Amino acid sequence: MTKIVTISEAQTHLKGLLALANKGEEIIIEENGQAIGKITSTETRNAVSIRKSGLGKGMFKMSEDFDDELPDDFWGIDD
C-alpha cells in the first residue's frame, strides 16, 4: 500500500513513517501536489536485487559446435 504525505507531515512523523516502510509500505512525499521523494524499506529493495541461480534453466540452448575452433577464414588468415 502507498501512503502520501506532505513534507511537513514527513518531518513531524518521520519515525512512524520509517516503521511503516520497514513493514513494506511505500511512502510518497509531496510538495504542492507533486511527488518529490519516496521512503521505502532497504530490506525490500535488497530482496529484489538478489539473483537466484537456475531461474533460466532450459530457456537457452547452445549449439553442439559452440566450443569448436573457428575456421581461418573467420579470422581473415590467408594461407
N, C-alpha and C positions, 0 to 999 in steps of 0.2 A: 504494500500500500504506500502511496505517496502522500506526504504532508507538505503543505505550502505555508511558509511563514514569511513575515517581513523581516528586515534587518534588525529592527528594534526588538521584535519578538525573539529572534535568534540570539541576540546579545543577552536578553533577560533570562531566557530558558535554555541556554547552551548545554548545561549538564544533562537536562532531561532529554534534549534532542539527540545528544550523543548516545544516551541509553537506548532511545528508540532505534537509532541507526544500528547499534550493536545487536538489536533483535531482528534486523533485516529490513527495517523500513528505510525509505529514501526521503530525505527532507530537501525540498527546494526552497531557496532563499530568494525572495523577490524584492525589487525596488521599483516603485511606480508601475507596478503591474508587469514588469519584465523580470524574467528569471536571470539572476546574476551569479548564483552559486548552488552547490549541491553538497549535502552531507550524506555519506554512505559509510558503511562498515568496511574497514580494511579486510576483515576476515572474509566477507562476501566477495570482495574484489579478488583476493588472492585465490580463493577456491576456484574461481572461473579460469584463472590463468594457469593452473596446474595441468600439465599434459599427462595423459594416460596412454600407455603403450597398448597397441593391439586394436585400437578403435577402427583402423582402416583395413584390418585383416581381410583378405580376399577381394579388395577393391582394385588392386593393381596387379597386373600380370607382366612379368618380364620375359622377353623373348629368349629362346633357347641359346641363341648365339650372342647373348649380351656380353659375355666375358671373352669372346673370340678376338683375336688380334685384328686390327683394322688393316685393310689392303693398302699397298703402297700408293695406289692412285688417290686414295683419300688424303694422304699427306703431301701429294704433289711431287713424289720422288720418281724421277725418270731413271731407268736403267741404261 
